[in-house]
Structures are given as structure tokens and as C-alpha cells.
Amino acid sequence: MSELSGLGLLTWVYPPGLVDRVVAACGRVEQRRRLLPARLVVYFVLGLALFSPAPYLEVMRHLVEGLRSQGLLGEWRVPGKPSLFRARQRLGCEPLRVLFTTTAKPMGTEDTPGVF
């Protein structure tokens, strides 16, 4: 699935600092070091939404490749599917809702045809 190779672009659209601030504002910061930190889980859930037909582990593998190429992960291994499910539950939906409301904005202007 070649379109997954661009998944690392999520860090350009949603910079790590912004994601970290949202995670902290929602009280989802880790109390201990985890294999799946909240920041990575946010990117993973966004990747799942973008590439819904792709299997969990495939989305995570491609996400990690993109983040690793930016020097954000170092040596890290892809966890199993049960760990990914638990990490999504730990994160919850609030950080994603806050990230959306923080970054969503109209794309059209008053001069754009069909915009009201």
C-alpha cells in the first residue's frame, strides 16, 4: 500500500509540540515511560482514520518509518495488536477532539464560489 509511505507527513500537519500540548491539556501525559507514548498514539489514530482499510500493524509500521526518518523515534519496535488497542483506550477521544478544534479552519474565503 504505497500511499501509506506519506504517513510521516502527519508530523508536518500536526507538529509534535502541538500534539504534546494537546495531550497535556487533556491530562493524558504518561506517568511512566511507555512503548506507545500518547504522542505516537495520536498519530496512529490519525493514520487509521486516513487509511481505514489498512490493518493496524501495517499503519503503525509505516507511521514509525516516517517518524524514524525524521529522527523522532530512534530504536523502537512495533508492539502487538493488543497493545495498540489498549493504547487507544488510554488516550481516549478527547485529545483528538481538541486537536481538531485547535487546528480546523475554513478553507474557503468569501470570494470562493459556493462558500457561505
Biopython code that builds the backbone (N, CA, C, O; Angstrom):
import numpy as np
from Bio.PDB.StructureBuilder import StructureBuilder

atoms = [
    (1, "MET", "N", (0.852, -1.175, 0.000)),
    (1, "MET", "CA", (0.000, 0.000, 0.000)),
    (1, "MET", "C", (0.899, 1.240, 0.000)),
    (1, "MET", "O", (1.267, 1.754, 1.056)),
    (2, "SER", "N", (1.239, 1.701, -1.181)),
    (2, "SER", "CA", (2.238, 2.759, -1.312)),
    (2, "SER", "C", (1.782, 4.094, -0.750)),
    (2, "SER", "O", (2.622, 4.904, -0.359)),
    (3, "GLU", "N", (0.472, 4.356, -0.694)),
    (3, "GLU", "CA", (0.023, 5.658, -0.181)),
    (3, "GLU", "C", (0.308, 5.817, 1.307)),
    (3, "GLU", "O", (0.273, 6.936, 1.820)),
    (4, "LEU", "N", (0.589, 4.721, 2.012)),
    (4, "LEU", "CA", (0.917, 4.829, 3.426)),
    (4, "LEU", "C", (2.302, 5.407, 3.662)),
    (4, "LEU", "O", (2.608, 5.837, 4.774)),
    (5, "SER", "N", (3.146, 5.426, 2.633)),
    (5, "SER", "CA", (4.502, 5.918, 2.834)),
    (5, "SER", "C", (4.527, 7.391, 3.221)),
    (5, "SER", "O", (5.514, 7.848, 3.798)),
    (6, "GLY", "N", (3.484, 8.143, 2.925)),
    (6, "GLY", "CA", (3.428, 9.551, 3.277)),
    (6, "GLY", "C", (2.880, 9.829, 4.654)),
    (6, "GLY", "O", (2.633, 10.984, 5.000)),
    (7, "LEU", "N", (2.685, 8.790, 5.448)),
    (7, "LEU", "CA", (2.086, 8.962, 6.761)),
    (7, "LEU", "C", (2.921, 9.857, 7.673)),
    (7, "LEU", "O", (2.372, 10.520, 8.553)),
    (8, "GLY", "N", (4.231, 9.885, 7.479)),
    (8, "GLY", "CA", (5.087, 10.745, 8.289)),
    (8, "GLY", "C", (4.765, 12.222, 8.119)),
    (8, "GLY", "O", (5.185, 13.041, 8.937)),
    (9, "LEU", "N", (4.036, 12.573, 7.087)),
    (9, "LEU", "CA", (3.638, 13.962, 6.875)),
    (9, "LEU", "C", (2.685, 14.460, 7.958)),
    (9, "LEU", "O", (2.481, 15.666, 8.099)),
    (10, "LEU", "N", (2.106, 13.544, 8.715)),
    (10, "LEU", "CA", (1.240, 13.967, 9.822)),
    (10, "LEU", "C", (1.986, 14.857, 10.798)),
    (10, "LEU", "O", (1.394, 15.752, 11.402)),
    (11, "THR", "N", (3.283, 14.618, 10.957)),
    (11, "THR", "CA", (4.062, 15.448, 11.876)),
    (11, "THR", "C", (4.270, 16.858, 11.323)),
    (11, "THR", "O", (4.575, 17.783, 12.077)),
    (12, "TRP", "N", (4.110, 17.020, 10.035)),
    (12, "TRP", "CA", (4.188, 18.355, 9.440)),
    (12, "TRP", "C", (2.862, 19.084, 9.659)),
    (12, "TRP", "O", (2.846, 20.267, 10.001)),
    (13, "VAL", "N", (1.756, 18.374, 9.461)),
    (13, "VAL", "CA", (0.438, 18.975, 9.646)),
    (13, "VAL", "C", (0.153, 19.217, 11.129)),
    (13, "VAL", "O", (-0.387, 20.258, 11.504)),
    (14, "TYR", "N", (0.519, 18.254, 11.959)),
    (14, "TYR", "CA", (0.322, 18.344, 13.417)),
    (14, "TYR", "C", (1.696, 18.196, 14.080)),
    (14, "TYR", "O", (2.089, 17.083, 14.431)),
    (15, "PRO", "N", (2.426, 19.297, 14.256)),
    (15, "PRO", "CA", (3.778, 19.225, 14.827)),
    (15, "PRO", "C", (3.783, 18.555, 16.207)),
    (15, "PRO", "O", (2.823, 18.690, 16.967)),
    (16, "PRO", "N", (4.855, 17.840, 16.525)),
    (16, "PRO", "CA", (4.939, 17.141, 17.817)),
    (16, "PRO", "C", (4.675, 18.047, 19.020)),
    (16, "PRO", "O", (4.037, 17.614, 19.980)),
    (17, "GLY", "N", (5.149, 19.285, 18.988)),
    (17, "GLY", "CA", (4.916, 20.204, 20.110)),
    (17, "GLY", "C", (3.436, 20.477, 20.322)),
    (17, "GLY", "O", (2.965, 20.528, 21.458)),
    (18, "LEU", "N", (2.704, 20.652, 19.233)),
    (18, "LEU", "CA", (1.262, 20.872, 19.319)),
    (18, "LEU", "C", (0.556, 19.638, 19.893)),
    (18, "LEU", "O", (-0.289, 19.748, 20.781)),
    (19, "VAL", "N", (0.915, 18.481, 19.374)),
    (19, "VAL", "CA", (0.304, 17.242, 19.877)),
    (19, "VAL", "C", (0.604, 17.075, 21.360)),
    (19, "VAL", "O", (-0.284, 16.703, 22.128)),
    (20, "ASP", "N", (1.832, 17.342, 21.773)),
    (20, "ASP", "CA", (2.194, 17.221, 23.193)),
    (20, "ASP", "C", (1.387, 18.184, 24.060)),
    (20, "ASP", "O", (0.948, 17.816, 25.149)),
    (21, "ARG", "N", (1.190, 19.414, 23.584)),
    (21, "ARG", "CA", (0.394, 20.389, 24.350)),
    (21, "ARG", "C", (-1.057, 19.925, 24.489)),
    (21, "ARG", "O", (-1.653, 20.053, 25.559)),
    (22, "VAL", "N", (-1.617, 19.394, 23.420)),
    (22, "VAL", "CA", (-2.995, 18.906, 23.458)),
    (22, "VAL", "C", (-3.114, 17.723, 24.413)),
    (22, "VAL", "O", (-4.043, 17.659, 25.218)),
    (23, "VAL", "N", (-2.180, 16.798, 24.321)),
    (23, "VAL", "CA", (-2.183, 15.622, 25.211)),
    (23, "VAL", "C", (-2.095, 16.070, 26.669)),
    (23, "VAL", "O", (-2.811, 15.551, 27.525)),
    (24, "ALA", "N", (-1.220, 17.029, 26.946)),
    (24, "ALA", "CA", (-1.075, 17.531, 28.318)),
    (24, "ALA", "C", (-2.341, 18.245, 28.785)),
    (24, "ALA", "O", (-2.779, 18.060, 29.921)),
    (25, "ALA", "N", (-2.926, 19.058, 27.909)),
    (25, "ALA", "CA", (-4.144, 19.788, 28.269)),
    (25, "ALA", "C", (-5.299, 18.842, 28.581)),
    (25, "ALA", "O", (-6.193, 19.180, 29.357)),
    (26, "CYS", "N", (-5.277, 17.668, 27.981)),
    (26, "CYS", "CA", (-6.339, 16.673, 28.212)),
    (26, "CYS", "C", (-6.001, 15.715, 29.348)),
    (26, "CYS", "O", (-6.773, 14.803, 29.645)),
    (27, "GLY", "N", (-4.846, 15.922, 29.985)),
    (27, "GLY", "CA", (-4.460, 15.066, 31.105)),
    (27, "GLY", "C", (-4.099, 13.645, 30.707)),
    (27, "GLY", "O", (-4.316, 12.714, 31.483)),
    (28, "ARG", "N", (-3.549, 13.463, 29.507)),
    (28, "ARG", "CA", (-3.202, 12.120, 29.035)),
    (28, "ARG", "C", (-1.694, 11.871, 28.991)),
    (28, "ARG", "O", (-1.244, 10.922, 28.350)),
    (29, "VAL", "N", (-0.919, 12.708, 29.662)),
    (29, "VAL", "CA", (0.538, 12.536, 29.695)),
    (29, "VAL", "C", (0.861, 11.275, 30.489)),
    (29, "VAL", "O", (0.251, 11.011, 31.526)),
    (30, "GLU", "N", (1.814, 10.508, 30.001)),
    (30, "GLU", "CA", (2.199, 9.260, 30.666)),
    (30, "GLU", "C", (2.822, 9.521, 32.033)),
    (30, "GLU", "O", (3.574, 10.480, 32.212)),
    (31, "GLN", "N", (2.504, 8.666, 32.985)),
    (31, "GLN", "CA", (3.126, 8.735, 34.307)),
    (31, "GLN", "C", (4.421, 7.939, 34.336)),
    (31, "GLN", "O", (5.248, 8.113, 35.231)),
    (32, "ARG", "N", (4.590, 7.062, 33.348)),
    (32, "ARG", "CA", (5.808, 6.267, 33.220)),
    (32, "ARG", "C", (6.144, 6.141, 31.747)),
    (32, "ARG", "O", (5.305, 6.399, 30.884)),
    (33, "ARG", "N", (7.368, 5.746, 31.467)),
    (33, "ARG", "CA", (7.799, 5.596, 30.071)),
    (33, "ARG", "C", (7.097, 4.386, 29.460)),
    (33, "ARG", "O", (7.136, 3.293, 30.025)),
    (34, "ARG", "N", (6.461, 4.578, 28.315)),
    (34, "ARG", "CA", (5.694, 3.526, 27.652)),
    (34, "ARG", "C", (6.231, 3.246, 26.256)),
    (34, "ARG", "O", (6.866, 4.091, 25.625)),
    (35, "LEU", "N", (5.954, 2.029, 25.796)),
    (35, "LEU", "CA", (6.298, 1.649, 24.432)),
    (35, "LEU", "C", (5.488, 2.472, 23.432)),
    (35, "LEU", "O", (5.955, 2.773, 22.333)),
    (36, "LEU", "N", (4.263, 2.831, 23.832)),
    (36, "LEU", "CA", (3.383, 3.632, 22.984)),
    (36, "LEU", "C", (3.037, 4.938, 23.691)),
    (36, "LEU", "O", (1.989, 5.035, 24.331)),
    (37, "PRO", "N", (3.903, 5.942, 23.584)),
    (37, "PRO", "CA", (3.589, 7.231, 24.211)),
    (37, "PRO", "C", (2.367, 7.868, 23.553)),
    (37, "PRO", "O", (2.043, 7.575, 22.402)),
    (38, "ALA", "N", (1.708, 8.725, 24.287)),
    (38, "ALA", "CA", (0.466, 9.346, 23.821)),
    (38, "ALA", "C", (0.649, 10.055, 22.484)),
    (38, "ALA", "O", (-0.233, 9.986, 21.629)),
    (39, "ARG", "N", (1.774, 10.732, 22.289)),
    (39, "ARG", "CA", (2.010, 11.440, 21.022)),
    (39, "ARG", "C", (1.933, 10.461, 19.851)),
    (39, "ARG", "O", (1.279, 10.743, 18.848)),
    (40, "LEU", "N", (2.595, 9.322, 19.977)),
    (40, "LEU", "CA", (2.594, 8.331, 18.913)),
    (40, "LEU", "C", (1.197, 7.765, 18.694)),
    (40, "LEU", "O", (0.807, 7.505, 17.555)),
    (41, "VAL", "N", (0.444, 7.573, 19.763)),
    (41, "VAL", "CA", (-0.916, 7.040, 19.637)),
    (41, "VAL", "C", (-1.817, 8.035, 18.897)),
    (41, "VAL", "O", (-2.675, 7.624, 18.116)),
    (42, "VAL", "N", (-1.633, 9.322, 19.133)),
    (42, "VAL", "CA", (-2.403, 10.332, 18.395)),
    (42, "VAL", "C", (-2.129, 10.191, 16.904)),
    (42, "VAL", "O", (-3.067, 10.148, 16.108)),
    (43, "TYR", "N", (-0.857, 10.119, 16.514)),
    (43, "TYR", "CA", (-0.513, 9.965, 15.101)),
    (43, "TYR", "C", (-1.058, 8.648, 14.547)),
    (43, "TYR", "O", (-1.517, 8.596, 13.405)),
    (44, "PHE", "N", (-1.009, 7.595, 15.347)),
    (44, "PHE", "CA", (-1.517, 6.297, 14.919)),
    (44, "PHE", "C", (-3.020, 6.365, 14.632)),
    (44, "PHE", "O", (-3.477, 5.858, 13.607)),
    (45, "VAL", "N", (-3.785, 6.983, 15.522)),
    (45, "VAL", "CA", (-5.233, 7.089, 15.324)),
    (45, "VAL", "C", (-5.537, 7.941, 14.093)),
    (45, "VAL", "O", (-6.448, 7.618, 13.331)),
    (46, "LEU", "N", (-4.793, 9.015, 13.891)),
    (46, "LEU", "CA", (-4.979, 9.824, 12.679)),
    (46, "LEU", "C", (-4.675, 8.993, 11.432)),
    (46, "LEU", "O", (-5.380, 9.090, 10.428)),
    (47, "GLY", "N", (-3.626, 8.176, 11.503)),
    (47, "GLY", "CA", (-3.283, 7.290, 10.386)),
    (47, "GLY", "C", (-4.367, 6.267, 10.118)),
    (47, "GLY", "O", (-4.671, 5.965, 8.964)),
    (48, "LEU", "N", (-4.951, 5.734, 11.177)),
    (48, "LEU", "CA", (-6.050, 4.780, 10.999)),
    (48, "LEU", "C", (-7.237, 5.432, 10.308)),
    (48, "LEU", "O", (-7.898, 4.811, 9.476)),
    (49, "ALA", "N", (-7.502, 6.679, 10.653)),
    (49, "ALA", "CA", (-8.619, 7.381, 10.034)),
    (49, "ALA", "C", (-8.349, 7.643, 8.550)),
    (49, "ALA", "O", (-9.256, 7.544, 7.723)),
    (50, "LEU", "N", (-7.117, 7.973, 8.221)),
    (50, "LEU", "CA", (-6.770, 8.256, 6.832)),
    (50, "LEU", "C", (-6.733, 7.002, 5.964)),
    (50, "LEU", "O", (-7.079, 7.040, 4.784)),
    (51, "PHE", "N", (-6.311, 5.903, 6.560)),
    (51, "PHE", "CA", (-6.108, 4.662, 5.803)),
    (51, "PHE", "C", (-6.907, 3.526, 6.428)),
    (51, "PHE", "O", (-6.352, 2.487, 6.788)),
    (52, "SER", "N", (-8.210, 3.733, 6.553)),
    (52, "SER", "CA", (-9.062, 2.782, 7.267)),
    (52, "SER", "C", (-9.042, 1.360, 6.725)),
    (52, "SER", "O", (-9.239, 0.436, 7.514)),
    (53, "PRO", "N", (-8.821, 1.116, 5.442)),
    (53, "PRO", "CA", (-8.798, -0.282, 5.020)),
    (53, "PRO", "C", (-7.521, -1.028, 5.426)),
    (53, "PRO", "O", (-7.497, -2.258, 5.408)),
    (54, "ALA", "N", (-6.472, -0.303, 5.788)),
    (54, "ALA", "CA", (-5.197, -0.936, 6.120)),
    (54, "ALA", "C", (-5.254, -1.563, 7.513)),
    (54, "ALA", "O", (-5.895, -1.019, 8.412)),
    (55, "PRO", "N", (-4.588, -2.702, 7.693)),
    (55, "PRO", "CA", (-4.529, -3.331, 9.022)),
    (55, "PRO", "C", (-3.765, -2.457, 10.021)),
    (55, "PRO", "O", (-2.878, -1.689, 9.647)),
    (56, "TYR", "N", (-4.131, -2.594, 11.302)),
    (56, "TYR", "CA", (-3.493, -1.841, 12.386)),
    (56, "TYR", "C", (-1.973, -1.858, 12.289)),
    (56, "TYR", "O", (-1.329, -0.810, 12.263)),
    (57, "LEU", "N", (-1.410, -3.059, 12.235)),
    (57, "LEU", "CA", (0.044, -3.177, 12.292)),
    (57, "LEU", "C", (0.721, -2.564, 11.079)),
    (57, "LEU", "O", (1.824, -2.031, 11.189)),
    (58, "GLU", "N", (0.073, -2.635, 9.926)),
    (58, "GLU", "CA", (0.653, -2.023, 8.728)),
    (58, "GLU", "C", (0.681, -0.500, 8.853)),
    (58, "GLU", "O", (1.670, 0.137, 8.490)),
    (59, "VAL", "N", (-0.396, 0.077, 9.364)),
    (59, "VAL", "CA", (-0.431, 1.533, 9.574)),
    (59, "VAL", "C", (0.679, 1.931, 10.549)),
    (59, "VAL", "O", (1.397, 2.901, 10.308)),
    (60, "MET", "N", (0.822, 1.188, 11.645)),
    (60, "MET", "CA", (1.859, 1.524, 12.634)),
    (60, "MET", "C", (3.255, 1.378, 12.049)),
    (60, "MET", "O", (4.117, 2.219, 12.301)),
    (61, "ARG", "N", (3.492, 0.333, 11.277)),
    (61, "ARG", "CA", (4.826, 0.154, 10.675)),
    (61, "ARG", "C", (5.179, 1.349, 9.779)),
    (61, "ARG", "O", (6.293, 1.868, 9.846)),
    (62, "HIS", "N", (4.254, 1.769, 8.964)),
    (62, "HIS", "CA", (4.526, 2.898, 8.068)),
    (62, "HIS", "C", (4.627, 4.215, 8.841)),
    (62, "HIS", "O", (5.426, 5.081, 8.484)),
    (63, "LEU", "N", (3.846, 4.365, 9.867)),
    (63, "LEU", "CA", (3.932, 5.563, 10.692)),
    (63, "LEU", "C", (5.303, 5.654, 11.337)),
    (63, "LEU", "O", (5.923, 6.717, 11.343)),
    (64, "VAL", "N", (5.768, 4.557, 11.871)),
    (64, "VAL", "CA", (7.078, 4.521, 12.534)),
    (64, "VAL", "C", (8.191, 4.826, 11.539)),
    (64, "VAL", "O", (9.139, 5.539, 11.871)),
    (65, "GLU", "N", (8.086, 4.293, 10.322)),
    (65, "GLU", "CA", (9.102, 4.581, 9.313)),
    (65, "GLU", "C", (9.194, 6.082, 9.057)),
    (65, "GLU", "O", (10.292, 6.631, 8.965)),
    (66, "GLY", "N", (8.047, 6.746, 8.940)),
    (66, "GLY", "CA", (8.034, 8.186, 8.708)),
    (66, "GLY", "C", (8.608, 8.962, 9.873)),
    (66, "GLY", "O", (9.380, 9.901, 9.676)),
    (67, "LEU", "N", (8.238, 8.580, 11.088)),
    (67, "LEU", "CA", (8.754, 9.274, 12.272)),
    (67, "LEU", "C", (10.237, 8.994, 12.475)),
    (67, "LEU", "O", (10.996, 9.889, 12.847)),
    (68, "ARG", "N", (10.649, 7.754, 12.232)),
    (68, "ARG", "CA", (12.062, 7.406, 12.391)),
    (68, "ARG", "C", (12.915, 8.180, 11.406)),
    (68, "ARG", "O", (14.018, 8.607, 11.748)),
    (69, "SER", "N", (12.418, 8.373, 10.170)),
    (69, "SER", "CA", (13.196, 9.111, 9.169)),
    (69, "SER", "C", (13.390, 10.565, 9.594)),
    (69, "SER", "O", (14.323, 11.221, 9.132)),
    (70, "GLN", "N", (12.524, 11.074, 10.466)),
    (70, "GLN", "CA", (12.658, 12.436, 10.978)),
    (70, "GLN", "C", (13.473, 12.468, 12.273)),
    (70, "GLN", "O", (13.639, 13.530, 12.875)),
    (71, "GLY", "N", (13.974, 11.326, 12.698)),
    (71, "GLY", "CA", (14.784, 11.253, 13.910)),
    (71, "GLY", "C", (13.993, 11.363, 15.194)),
    (71, "GLY", "O", (14.540, 11.759, 16.223)),
    (72, "LEU", "N", (12.704, 11.018, 15.154)),
    (72, "LEU", "CA", (11.856, 11.192, 16.337)),
    (72, "LEU", "C", (11.698, 9.929, 17.183)),
    (72, "LEU", "O", (11.165, 10.003, 18.290)),
    (73, "LEU", "N", (12.149, 8.771, 16.688)),
    (73, "LEU", "CA", (11.909, 7.540, 17.444)),
    (73, "LEU", "C", (13.148, 6.757, 17.858)),
    (73, "LEU", "O", (13.119, 6.064, 18.875)),
    (74, "GLY", "N", (14.223, 6.847, 17.108)),
    (74, "GLY", "CA", (15.400, 6.056, 17.446)),
    (74, "GLY", "C", (15.114, 4.575, 17.293)),
    (74, "GLY", "O", (14.423, 4.167, 16.360)),
    (75, "GLU", "N", (15.640, 3.765, 18.203)),
    (75, "GLU", "CA", (15.415, 2.313, 18.169)),
    (75, "GLU", "C", (14.108, 1.990, 18.874)),
    (75, "GLU", "O", (13.971, 2.204, 20.078)),
    (76, "TRP", "N", (13.167, 1.482, 18.130)),
    (76, "TRP", "CA", (11.837, 1.209, 18.667)),
    (76, "TRP", "C", (11.240, 0.069, 17.874)),
    (76, "TRP", "O", (11.482, -0.037, 16.672)),
    (77, "ARG", "N", (10.470, -0.781, 18.515)),
    (77, "ARG", "CA", (9.853, -1.905, 17.803)),
    (77, "ARG", "C", (8.334, -1.748, 17.815)),
    (77, "ARG", "O", (7.763, -1.184, 18.749)),
    (78, "VAL", "N", (7.696, -2.252, 16.772)),
    (78, "VAL", "CA", (6.240, -2.175, 16.651)),
    (78, "VAL", "C", (5.621, -3.140, 17.660)),
    (78, "VAL", "O", (5.947, -4.327, 17.651)),
    (79, "PRO", "N", (4.743, -2.656, 18.524)),
    (79, "PRO", "CA", (4.096, -3.520, 19.507)),
    (79, "PRO", "C", (3.015, -4.382, 18.862)),
    (79, "PRO", "O", (2.654, -4.180, 17.702)),
    (80, "GLY", "N", (2.507, -5.337, 19.621)),
    (80, "GLY", "CA", (1.440, -6.198, 19.132)),
    (80, "GLY", "C", (0.106, -5.476, 19.088)),
    (80, "GLY", "O", (-0.063, -4.400, 19.662)),
    (81, "LYS", "N", (-0.838, -6.096, 18.390)),
    (81, "LYS", "CA", (-2.166, -5.518, 18.225)),
    (81, "LYS", "C", (-2.870, -5.249, 19.564)),
    (81, "LYS", "O", (-3.482, -4.191, 19.706)),
    (82, "PRO", "N", (-2.814, -6.161, 20.560)),
    (82, "PRO", "CA", (-3.468, -5.867, 21.846)),
    (82, "PRO", "C", (-2.919, -4.608, 22.521)),
    (82, "PRO", "O", (-3.669, -3.865, 23.154)),
    (83, "SER", "N", (-1.630, -4.372, 22.388)),
    (83, "SER", "CA", (-1.030, -3.162, 22.968)),
    (83, "SER", "C", (-1.567, -1.913, 22.277)),
    (83, "SER", "O", (-1.790, -0.887, 22.920)),
    (84, "LEU", "N", (-1.774, -2.004, 20.970)),
    (84, "LEU", "CA", (-2.317, -0.869, 20.228)),
    (84, "LEU", "C", (-3.756, -0.579, 20.654)),
    (84, "LEU", "O", (-4.138, 0.585, 20.776)),
    (85, "PHE", "N", (-4.553, -1.617, 20.880)),
    (85, "PHE", "CA", (-5.925, -1.421, 21.359)),
    (85, "PHE", "C", (-5.934, -0.735, 22.724)),
    (85, "PHE", "O", (-6.684, 0.216, 22.944)),
    (86, "ARG", "N", (-5.087, -1.230, 23.647)),
    (86, "ARG", "CA", (-5.039, -0.638, 24.991)),
    (86, "ARG", "C", (-4.570, 0.808, 24.947)),
    (86, "ARG", "O", (-5.085, 1.651, 25.682)),
    (87, "ALA", "N", (-3.603, 1.101, 24.098)),
    (87, "ALA", "CA", (-3.090, 2.476, 23.986)),
    (87, "ALA", "C", (-4.181, 3.420, 23.481)),
    (87, "ALA", "O", (-4.285, 4.555, 23.945)),
    (88, "ARG", "N", (-4.988, 2.953, 22.537)),
    (88, "ARG", "CA", (-6.094, 3.792, 22.049)),
    (88, "ARG", "C", (-7.105, 4.054, 23.158)),
    (88, "ARG", "O", (-7.625, 5.163, 23.278)),
    (89, "GLN", "N", (-7.381, 3.049, 23.958)),
    (89, "GLN", "CA", (-8.311, 3.226, 25.075)),
    (89, "GLN", "C", (-7.756, 4.215, 26.095)),
    (89, "GLN", "O", (-8.485, 5.073, 26.592)),
    (90, "ARG", "N", (-6.464, 4.096, 26.407)),
    (90, "ARG", "CA", (-5.826, 5.012, 27.355)),
    (90, "ARG", "C", (-5.913, 6.450, 26.872)),
    (90, "ARG", "O", (-6.190, 7.359, 27.654)),
    (91, "LEU", "N", (-5.679, 6.651, 25.593)),
    (91, "LEU", "CA", (-5.704, 8.007, 25.028)),
    (91, "LEU", "C", (-7.120, 8.575, 25.055)),
    (91, "LEU", "O", (-7.318, 9.726, 25.445)),
    (92, "GLY", "N", (-8.088, 7.791, 24.649)),
    (92, "GLY", "CA", (-9.459, 8.279, 24.577)),
    (92, "GLY", "C", (-9.654, 9.207, 23.388)),
    (92, "GLY", "O", (-8.748, 9.394, 22.576)),
    (93, "CYS", "N", (-10.844, 9.784, 23.296)),
    (93, "CYS", "CA", (-11.158, 10.620, 22.130)),
    (93, "CYS", "C", (-10.917, 12.113, 22.378)),
    (93, "CYS", "O", (-10.817, 12.882, 21.422)),
    (94, "GLU", "N", (-10.822, 12.529, 23.625)),
    (94, "GLU", "CA", (-10.707, 13.960, 23.925)),
    (94, "GLU", "C", (-9.500, 14.637, 23.260)),
    (94, "GLU", "O", (-9.667, 15.716, 22.691)),
    (95, "PRO", "N", (-8.285, 14.049, 23.306)),
    (95, "PRO", "CA", (-7.162, 14.724, 22.646)),
    (95, "PRO", "C", (-7.384, 14.927, 21.144)),
    (95, "PRO", "O", (-6.966, 15.944, 20.589)),
    (96, "LEU", "N", (-8.028, 13.982, 20.497)),
    (96, "LEU", "CA", (-8.292, 14.130, 19.066)),
    (96, "LEU", "C", (-9.330, 15.206, 18.807)),
    (96, "LEU", "O", (-9.232, 15.949, 17.831)),
    (97, "ARG", "N", (-10.312, 15.291, 19.669)),
    (97, "ARG", "CA", (-11.328, 16.338, 19.543)),
    (97, "ARG", "C", (-10.676, 17.718, 19.732)),
    (97, "ARG", "O", (-10.951, 18.646, 18.970)),
    (98, "VAL", "N", (-9.824, 17.846, 20.737)),
    (98, "VAL", "CA", (-9.150, 19.128, 20.995)),
    (98, "VAL", "C", (-8.192, 19.472, 19.858)),
    (98, "VAL", "O", (-8.110, 20.631, 19.451)),
    (99, "LEU", "N", (-7.474, 18.489, 19.344)),
    (99, "LEU", "CA", (-6.561, 18.724, 18.223)),
    (99, "LEU", "C", (-7.344, 19.244, 17.011)),
    (99, "LEU", "O", (-6.904, 20.168, 16.328)),
    (100, "PHE", "N", (-8.493, 18.646, 16.757)),
    (100, "PHE", "CA", (-9.323, 19.094, 15.631)),
    (100, "PHE", "C", (-9.805, 20.526, 15.846)),
    (100, "PHE", "O", (-9.658, 21.369, 14.961)),
    (101, "THR", "N", (-10.378, 20.804, 17.015)),
    (101, "THR", "CA", (-10.924, 22.150, 17.237)),
    (101, "THR", "C", (-9.825, 23.208, 17.257)),
    (101, "THR", "O", (-10.079, 24.374, 16.956)),
    (102, "THR", "N", (-8.612, 22.808, 17.610)),
    (102, "THR", "CA", (-7.486, 23.733, 17.638)),
    (102, "THR", "C", (-6.992, 24.067, 16.230)),
    (102, "THR", "O", (-6.552, 25.188, 15.975)),
    (103, "THR", "N", (-7.066, 23.102, 15.323)),
    (103, "THR", "CA", (-6.437, 23.284, 14.010)),
    (103, "THR", "C", (-7.411, 23.458, 12.856)),
    (103, "THR", "O", (-7.017, 23.973, 11.810)),
    (104, "ALA", "N", (-8.659, 23.052, 13.002)),
    (104, "ALA", "CA", (-9.621, 23.138, 11.887)),
    (104, "ALA", "C", (-9.974, 24.595, 11.615)),
    (104, "ALA", "O", (-10.220, 25.378, 12.533)),
    (105, "LYS", "N", (-9.993, 24.929, 10.364)),
    (105, "LYS", "CA", (-10.371, 26.285, 9.975)),
    (105, "LYS", "C", (-10.965, 26.221, 8.573)),
    (105, "LYS", "O", (-10.702, 25.277, 7.827)),
    (106, "PRO", "N", (-11.757, 27.211, 8.218)),
    (106, "PRO", "CA", (-12.351, 27.225, 6.877)),
    (106, "PRO", "C", (-11.271, 27.322, 5.802)),
    (106, "PRO", "O", (-10.279, 28.032, 5.963)),
    (107, "MET", "N", (-11.478, 26.606, 4.718)),
    (107, "MET", "CA", (-10.528, 26.644, 3.604)),
    (107, "MET", "C", (-10.928, 27.705, 2.569)),
    (107, "MET", "O", (-10.078, 28.235, 1.854)),
    (108, "GLY", "N", (-12.227, 28.006, 2.499)),
    (108, "GLY", "CA", (-12.715, 28.974, 1.516)),
    (108, "GLY", "C", (-12.778, 30.372, 2.093)),
    (108, "GLY", "O", (-12.789, 30.570, 3.308)),
    (109, "THR", "N", (-12.818, 31.314, 1.206)),
    (109, "THR", "CA", (-12.992, 32.719, 1.589)),
    (109, "THR", "C", (-14.351, 33.181, 1.103)),
    (109, "THR", "O", (-15.092, 32.402, 0.504)),
    (110, "GLU", "N", (-14.681, 34.419, 1.348)),
    (110, "GLU", "CA", (-15.948, 34.974, 0.871)),
    (110, "GLU", "C", (-15.985, 34.979, -0.658)),
    (110, "GLU", "O", (-17.061, 34.958, -1.255)),
    (111, "ASP", "N", (-14.814, 35.005, -1.287)),
    (111, "ASP", "CA", (-14.747, 35.032, -2.765)),
    (111, "ASP", "C", (-14.789, 33.646, -3.385)),
    (111, "ASP", "O", (-14.887, 33.529, -4.606)),
    (112, "THR", "N", (-14.718, 32.597, -2.585)),
    (112, "THR", "CA", (-14.732, 31.238, -3.127)),
    (112, "THR", "C", (-16.158, 30.858, -3.533)),
    (112, "THR", "O", (-17.076, 30.940, -2.716)),
    (113, "PRO", "N", (-16.348, 30.446, -4.783)),
    (113, "PRO", "CA", (-17.700, 30.061, -5.234)),
    (113, "PRO", "C", (-18.279, 28.936, -4.367)),
    (113, "PRO", "O", (-17.598, 27.955, -4.069)),
    (114, "GLY", "N", (-19.534, 29.094, -3.973)),
    (114, "GLY", "CA", (-20.228, 28.058, -3.217)),
    (114, "GLY", "C", (-20.010, 28.106, -1.720)),
    (114, "GLY", "O", (-20.642, 27.348, -0.984)),
    (115, "VAL", "N", (-19.134, 28.976, -1.250)),
    (115, "VAL", "CA", (-18.876, 29.087, 0.186)),
    (115, "VAL", "C", (-19.907, 30.039, 0.797)),
    (115, "VAL", "O", (-20.181, 31.104, 0.243)),
    (116, "PHE", "N", (-20.464, 29.656, 1.916)),
    (116, "PHE", "CA", (-21.433, 30.525, 2.592)),
    (116, "PHE", "C", (-21.181, 30.520, 4.080)),
    (116, "PHE", "O", (-21.891, 31.190, 4.829)),
]
sb = StructureBuilder()
sb.init_structure("model")
sb.init_model(0)
sb.init_chain("A")
sb.init_seg("    ")
for serial, (resi, resn, name, xyz) in enumerate(atoms, 1):
    if name == "N":
        sb.init_residue(resn, " ", resi, " ")
    sb.init_atom(name, np.array(xyz, "f"), 0.0, 1.0, " ", f" {name:<3s}", serial, name[0])
structure = sb.get_structure()
